[in-house]
Amino acid sequence: MNQSELLALAQQYMADKALIVVVVLLVLGYFLKRTPRVQDWIIPWLLMLAGIALACGILQAVTVESVVQGILAAGVASLTHQLWKQTTEKRESEQ
């Protein structure tokens, strides 16, 4: 999956207003990853909760749709991070 396919997929299922949440979650995840006391397993949960809160704020309603938009934003942010990480980092078997 390349960047244009990922963007097309996100636009198909996400509200235009909620796409900015993905960018915010990517930045938040970057800082959480570098925070010594935050364990790796909790980062996706924090991103999901932040995504729900941000989506509810941007869409100005606490509805099922805004919660789903927040969860989708967290999923797209995590997928984007993993695609970048898996593409750019060398594996031990490739060295």
LUMFI-645574 format. One record per atom (N, C-alpha, C, O): residue in one letter; atom name; x, y, z. Coordinates in steps of 0.1 Angstrom, whole numbers, plus 5000, padded with zeros to 4 digits. Layout:
N
{'a' 'CA' {X Y Z}},
...
END
This chain:
95
{'m' 'N' {5009 4988 5000}},
{'m' 'CA' {5000 5000 5000}},
{'m' 'C' {5009 5012 5000}},
{'m' 'O' {5018 5014 5009}},
{'n' 'N' {5007 5021 4990}},
{'n' 'CA' {5015 5033 4990}},
{'n' 'C' {5008 5045 4996}},
{'n' 'O' {4996 5043 5000}},
{'q' 'N' {5014 5057 4996}},
{'q' 'CA' {5008 5068 5003}},
{'q' 'C' {4995 5073 4996}},
{'q' 'O' {4986 5077 5003}},
{'s' 'N' {4994 5072 4983}},
{'s' 'CA' {4982 5077 4976}},
{'s' 'C' {4971 5068 4979}},
{'s' 'O' {4959 5072 4981}},
{'e' 'N' {4973 5055 4980}},
{'e' 'CA' {4963 5045 4983}},
{'e' 'C' {4958 5047 4997}},
{'e' 'O' {4946 5046 5000}},
{'l' 'N' {4967 5049 5007}},
{'l' 'CA' {4964 5052 5021}},
{'l' 'C' {4955 5064 5022}},
{'l' 'O' {4945 5064 5029}},
{'l' 'N' {4959 5075 5015}},
{'l' 'CA' {4951 5087 5016}},
{'l' 'C' {4937 5085 5010}},
{'l' 'O' {4928 5090 5015}},
{'a' 'N' {4936 5078 4999}},
{'a' 'CA' {4923 5075 4992}},
{'a' 'C' {4915 5067 5002}},
{'a' 'O' {4903 5070 5003}},
{'l' 'N' {4920 5057 5008}},
{'l' 'CA' {4913 5049 5018}},
{'l' 'C' {4908 5058 5030}},
{'l' 'O' {4896 5056 5034}},
{'a' 'N' {4917 5066 5035}},
{'a' 'CA' {4913 5075 5046}},
{'a' 'C' {4902 5084 5042}},
{'a' 'O' {4892 5086 5050}},
{'q' 'N' {4903 5090 5030}},
{'q' 'CA' {4892 5099 5026}},
{'q' 'C' {4879 5093 5023}},
{'q' 'O' {4868 5099 5024}},
{'q' 'N' {4879 5080 5019}},
{'q' 'CA' {4867 5073 5017}},
{'q' 'C' {4859 5071 5029}},
{'q' 'O' {4847 5071 5029}},
{'y' 'N' {4865 5068 5040}},
{'y' 'CA' {4858 5064 5052}},
{'y' 'C' {4858 5075 5063}},
{'y' 'O' {4850 5075 5072}},
{'m' 'N' {4867 5085 5062}},
{'m' 'CA' {4868 5095 5072}},
{'m' 'C' {4862 5109 5068}},
{'m' 'O' {4863 5112 5056}},
{'a' 'N' {4856 5116 5077}},
{'a' 'CA' {4851 5129 5074}},
{'a' 'C' {4863 5138 5071}},
{'a' 'O' {4874 5137 5078}},
{'d' 'N' {4862 5148 5062}},
{'d' 'CA' {4873 5157 5059}},
{'d' 'C' {4878 5164 5071}},
{'d' 'O' {4890 5166 5072}},
{'k' 'N' {4869 5168 5080}},
{'k' 'CA' {4873 5176 5092}},
{'k' 'C' {4882 5167 5101}},
{'k' 'O' {4891 5172 5108}},
{'a' 'N' {4880 5154 5100}},
{'a' 'CA' {4887 5145 5110}},
{'a' 'C' {4901 5141 5105}},
{'a' 'O' {4908 5134 5112}},
{'l' 'N' {4904 5144 5092}},
{'l' 'CA' {4917 5140 5087}},
{'l' 'C' {4929 5147 5094}},
{'l' 'O' {4940 5141 5095}},
{'i' 'N' {4926 5159 5099}},
{'i' 'CA' {4937 5166 5107}},
{'i' 'C' {4940 5158 5120}},
{'i' 'O' {4951 5160 5125}},
{'v' 'N' {4931 5151 5125}},
{'v' 'CA' {4933 5143 5137}},
{'v' 'C' {4944 5133 5135}},
{'v' 'O' {4952 5130 5144}},
{'v' 'N' {4945 5127 5123}},
{'v' 'CA' {4955 5118 5120}},
{'v' 'C' {4969 5124 5121}},
{'v' 'O' {4978 5118 5127}},
{'v' 'N' {4971 5136 5116}},
{'v' 'CA' {4983 5143 5117}},
{'v' 'C' {4987 5146 5131}},
{'v' 'O' {4998 5145 5136}},
{'v' 'N' {4977 5151 5139}},
{'v' 'CA' {4979 5154 5153}},
{'v' 'C' {4983 5141 5161}},
{'v' 'O' {4992 5142 5169}},
{'l' 'N' {4977 5130 5158}},
{'l' 'CA' {4980 5117 5164}},
{'l' 'C' {4994 5112 5160}},
{'l' 'O' {5001 5106 5169}},
{'l' 'N' {4998 5115 5148}},
{'l' 'CA' {5012 5111 5144}},
{'l' 'C' {5022 5118 5152}},
{'l' 'O' {5032 5113 5157}},
{'v' 'N' {5020 5131 5154}},
{'v' 'CA' {5029 5140 5162}},
{'v' 'C' {5029 5135 5176}},
{'v' 'O' {5039 5134 5183}},
{'l' 'N' {5017 5133 5182}},
{'l' 'CA' {5016 5129 5196}},
{'l' 'C' {5023 5116 5198}},
{'l' 'O' {5030 5114 5208}},
{'g' 'N' {5021 5106 5189}},
{'g' 'CA' {5027 5093 5190}},
{'g' 'C' {5042 5094 5189}},
{'g' 'O' {5049 5087 5196}},
{'y' 'N' {5047 5103 5181}},
{'y' 'CA' {5062 5106 5180}},
{'y' 'C' {5067 5110 5194}},
{'y' 'O' {5078 5105 5198}},
{'f' 'N' {5060 5119 5200}},
{'f' 'CA' {5065 5124 5213}},
{'f' 'C' {5063 5113 5224}},
{'f' 'O' {5071 5112 5233}},
{'l' 'N' {5052 5106 5224}},
{'l' 'CA' {5050 5096 5234}},
{'l' 'C' {5060 5085 5233}},
{'l' 'O' {5065 5079 5243}},
{'k' 'N' {5064 5081 5220}},
{'k' 'CA' {5074 5071 5218}},
{'k' 'C' {5088 5075 5225}},
{'k' 'O' {5095 5066 5229}},
{'r' 'N' {5091 5088 5225}},
{'r' 'CA' {5103 5092 5231}},
{'r' 'C' {5102 5096 5245}},
{'r' 'O' {5112 5101 5251}},
{'t' 'N' {5091 5094 5251}},
{'t' 'CA' {5089 5097 5265}},
{'t' 'C' {5093 5084 5273}},
{'t' 'O' {5087 5074 5271}},
{'p' 'N' {5103 5085 5282}},
{'p' 'CA' {5109 5073 5288}},
{'p' 'C' {5099 5065 5297}},
{'p' 'O' {5099 5053 5297}},
{'r' 'N' {5090 5072 5303}},
{'r' 'CA' {5081 5065 5313}},
{'r' 'C' {5068 5059 5306}},
{'r' 'O' {5061 5052 5312}},
{'v' 'N' {5066 5062 5293}},
{'v' 'CA' {5055 5056 5286}},
{'v' 'C' {5059 5043 5279}},
{'v' 'O' {5067 5043 5270}},
{'q' 'N' {5052 5033 5283}},
{'q' 'CA' {5056 5020 5277}},
{'q' 'C' {5049 5019 5263}},
{'q' 'O' {5039 5024 5261}},
{'d' 'N' {5056 5011 5255}},
{'d' 'CA' {5052 5010 5241}},
{'d' 'C' {5037 5004 5239}},
{'d' 'O' {5030 5009 5231}},
{'w' 'N' {5034 4995 5248}},
{'w' 'CA' {5020 4989 5247}},
{'w' 'C' {5009 4999 5249}},
{'w' 'O' {4998 4996 5245}},
{'i' 'N' {5012 5009 5257}},
{'i' 'CA' {5001 5018 5260}},
{'i' 'C' {4999 5029 5250}},
{'i' 'O' {4989 5036 5250}},
{'i' 'N' {5009 5031 5241}},
{'i' 'CA' {5008 5042 5231}},
{'i' 'C' {4996 5041 5222}},
{'i' 'O' {4989 5051 5220}},
{'p' 'N' {4993 5029 5216}},
{'p' 'CA' {4981 5028 5208}},
{'p' 'C' {4968 5032 5216}},
{'p' 'O' {4959 5038 5210}},
{'w' 'N' {4967 5028 5228}},
{'w' 'CA' {4955 5031 5236}},
{'w' 'C' {4954 5046 5239}},
{'w' 'O' {4943 5051 5238}},
{'l' 'N' {4965 5052 5242}},
{'l' 'CA' {4965 5067 5244}},
{'l' 'C' {4961 5074 5231}},
{'l' 'O' {4954 5084 5231}},
{'l' 'N' {4966 5069 5220}},
{'l' 'CA' {4963 5075 5207}},
{'l' 'C' {4948 5073 5203}},
{'l' 'O' {4942 5082 5198}},
{'m' 'N' {4943 5062 5207}},
{'m' 'CA' {4929 5060 5204}},
{'m' 'C' {4920 5069 5212}},
{'m' 'O' {4910 5075 5207}},
{'l' 'N' {4923 5070 5225}},
{'l' 'CA' {4915 5079 5234}},
{'l' 'C' {4917 5094 5230}},
{'l' 'O' {4907 5101 5229}},
{'a' 'N' {4929 5098 5226}},
{'a' 'CA' {4931 5111 5221}},
{'a' 'C' {4924 5113 5208}},
{'a' 'O' {4918 5124 5206}},
{'g' 'N' {4924 5103 5199}},
{'g' 'CA' {4917 5104 5186}},
{'g' 'C' {4902 5106 5188}},
{'g' 'O' {4896 5114 5181}},
{'i' 'N' {4896 5099 5198}},
{'i' 'CA' {4882 5100 5200}},
{'i' 'C' {4879 5114 5206}},
{'i' 'O' {4869 5120 5201}},
{'a' 'N' {4887 5119 5215}},
{'a' 'CA' {4885 5132 5221}},
{'a' 'C' {4886 5143 5210}},
{'a' 'O' {4878 5152 5210}},
{'l' 'N' {4896 5142 5202}},
{'l' 'CA' {4899 5152 5192}},
{'l' 'C' {4888 5152 5181}},
{'l' 'O' {4883 5162 5177}},
{'a' 'N' {4883 5140 5177}},
{'a' 'CA' {4873 5139 5167}},
{'a' 'C' {4860 5144 5173}},
{'a' 'O' {4852 5151 5166}},
{'c' 'N' {4857 5142 5185}},
{'c' 'CA' {4844 5147 5191}},
{'c' 'C' {4845 5162 5192}},
{'c' 'O' {4835 5169 5190}},
{'g' 'N' {4857 5167 5195}},
{'g' 'CA' {4859 5182 5195}},
{'g' 'C' {4858 5188 5181}},
{'g' 'O' {4851 5199 5180}},
{'i' 'N' {4864 5182 5172}},
{'i' 'CA' {4863 5188 5158}},
{'i' 'C' {4850 5187 5152}},
{'i' 'O' {4845 5196 5145}},
{'l' 'N' {4843 5176 5154}},
{'l' 'CA' {4830 5174 5148}},
{'l' 'C' {4819 5180 5157}},
{'l' 'O' {4807 5180 5154}},
{'q' 'N' {4823 5185 5169}},
{'q' 'CA' {4814 5192 5178}},
{'q' 'C' {4802 5184 5183}},
{'q' 'O' {4791 5190 5184}},
{'a' 'N' {4804 5172 5185}},
{'a' 'CA' {4794 5163 5190}},
{'a' 'C' {4800 5150 5195}},
{'a' 'O' {4810 5145 5190}},
{'v' 'N' {4794 5145 5206}},
{'v' 'CA' {4798 5132 5211}},
{'v' 'C' {4787 5122 5206}},
{'v' 'O' {4777 5119 5212}},
{'t' 'N' {4790 5116 5194}},
{'t' 'CA' {4781 5107 5188}},
{'t' 'C' {4789 5094 5184}},
{'t' 'O' {4801 5094 5185}},
{'v' 'N' {4781 5084 5180}},
{'v' 'CA' {4788 5072 5175}},
{'v' 'C' {4797 5075 5164}},
{'v' 'O' {4808 5070 5162}},
{'e' 'N' {4792 5084 5155}},
{'e' 'CA' {4800 5087 5143}},
{'e' 'C' {4814 5094 5147}},
{'e' 'O' {4824 5090 5141}},
{'s' 'N' {4813 5103 5156}},
{'s' 'CA' {4826 5110 5160}},
{'s' 'C' {4835 5100 5167}},
{'s' 'O' {4847 5101 5166}},
{'v' 'N' {4830 5091 5175}},
{'v' 'CA' {4838 5081 5182}},
{'v' 'C' {4845 5072 5171}},
{'v' 'O' {4857 5069 5172}},
{'v' 'N' {4837 5068 5161}},
{'v' 'CA' {4843 5059 5151}},
{'v' 'C' {4853 5067 5143}},
{'v' 'O' {4864 5061 5139}},
{'q' 'N' {4851 5080 5140}},
{'q' 'CA' {4861 5088 5133}},
{'q' 'C' {4874 5089 5141}},
{'q' 'O' {4884 5088 5135}},
{'g' 'N' {4873 5090 5154}},
{'g' 'CA' {4885 5090 5163}},
{'g' 'C' {4892 5077 5162}},
{'g' 'O' {4905 5077 5162}},
{'i' 'N' {4885 5066 5163}},
{'i' 'CA' {4891 5053 5162}},
{'i' 'C' {4898 5051 5149}},
{'i' 'O' {4909 5046 5148}},
{'l' 'N' {4891 5055 5138}},
{'l' 'CA' {4897 5054 5124}},
{'l' 'C' {4909 5062 5123}},
{'l' 'O' {4919 5058 5117}},
{'a' 'N' {4909 5074 5129}},
{'a' 'CA' {4921 5083 5128}},
{'a' 'C' {4933 5077 5135}},
{'a' 'O' {4944 5077 5131}},
{'a' 'N' {4930 5071 5147}},
{'a' 'CA' {4941 5064 5154}},
{'a' 'C' {4946 5052 5146}},
{'a' 'O' {4958 5050 5146}},
{'g' 'N' {4937 5045 5140}},
{'g' 'CA' {4942 5034 5131}},
{'g' 'C' {4950 5038 5119}},
{'g' 'O' {4960 5032 5116}},
{'v' 'N' {4946 5049 5113}},
{'v' 'CA' {4953 5054 5101}},
{'v' 'C' {4967 5059 5106}},
{'v' 'O' {4977 5057 5099}},
{'a' 'N' {4967 5066 5117}},
{'a' 'CA' {4980 5071 5123}},
{'a' 'C' {4990 5059 5126}},
{'a' 'O' {5001 5060 5123}},
{'s' 'N' {4984 5049 5132}},
{'s' 'CA' {4993 5037 5136}},
{'s' 'C' {4997 5030 5123}},
{'s' 'O' {5009 5026 5122}},
{'l' 'N' {4988 5029 5113}},
{'l' 'CA' {4992 5022 5101}},
{'l' 'C' {5003 5030 5093}},
{'l' 'O' {5012 5024 5088}},
{'t' 'N' {5001 5043 5093}},
{'t' 'CA' {5011 5052 5086}},
{'t' 'C' {5024 5050 5093}},
{'t' 'O' {5035 5049 5086}},
{'h' 'N' {5025 5051 5106}},
{'h' 'CA' {5037 5049 5113}},
{'h' 'C' {5044 5036 5110}},
{'h' 'O' {5056 5035 5108}},
{'q' 'N' {5036 5025 5111}},
{'q' 'CA' {5042 5012 5108}},
{'q' 'C' {5047 5010 5094}},
{'q' 'O' {5057 5004 5091}},
{'l' 'N' {5039 5016 5084}},
{'l' 'CA' {5044 5016 5070}},
{'l' 'C' {5057 5023 5069}},
{'l' 'O' {5066 5018 5062}},
{'w' 'N' {5058 5034 5075}},
{'w' 'CA' {5071 5042 5074}},
{'w' 'C' {5082 5034 5081}},
{'w' 'O' {5093 5033 5076}},
{'k' 'N' {5079 5029 5093}},
{'k' 'CA' {5090 5022 5101}},
{'k' 'C' {5094 5009 5093}},
{'k' 'O' {5106 5007 5092}},
{'q' 'N' {5085 5001 5088}},
{'q' 'CA' {5088 4989 5082}},
{'q' 'C' {5095 4991 5068}},
{'q' 'O' {5103 4983 5064}},
{'t' 'N' {5093 5003 5062}},
{'t' 'CA' {5099 5005 5049}},
{'t' 'C' {5113 5011 5051}},
{'t' 'O' {5121 5008 5042}},
{'t' 'N' {5115 5019 5061}},
{'t' 'CA' {5128 5026 5062}},
{'t' 'C' {5138 5019 5071}},
{'t' 'O' {5150 5020 5068}},
{'e' 'N' {5134 5011 5080}},
{'e' 'CA' {5144 5004 5089}},
{'e' 'C' {5149 4991 5083}},
{'e' 'O' {5141 4984 5076}},
{'k' 'N' {5162 4989 5084}},
{'k' 'CA' {5168 4977 5079}},
{'k' 'C' {5165 4966 5089}},
{'k' 'O' {5165 4967 5101}},
{'r' 'N' {5162 4954 5083}},
{'r' 'CA' {5160 4942 5091}},
{'r' 'C' {5174 4935 5093}},
{'r' 'O' {5183 4937 5085}},
{'e' 'N' {5175 4928 5104}},
{'e' 'CA' {5187 4921 5107}},
{'e' 'C' {5191 4911 5096}},
{'e' 'O' {5203 4909 5093}},
{'s' 'N' {5181 4905 5090}},
{'s' 'CA' {5184 4895 5079}},
{'s' 'C' {5188 4902 5066}},
{'s' 'O' {5194 4895 5057}},
{'e' 'N' {5186 4915 5064}},
{'e' 'CA' {5190 4922 5052}},
{'e' 'C' {5204 4928 5053}},
{'e' 'O' {5210 4933 5043}},
{'q' 'N' {5210 4928 5065}},
{'q' 'CA' {5224 4934 5067}},
{'q' 'C' {5235 4926 5062}},
{'q' 'O' {5246 4930 5063}},
END
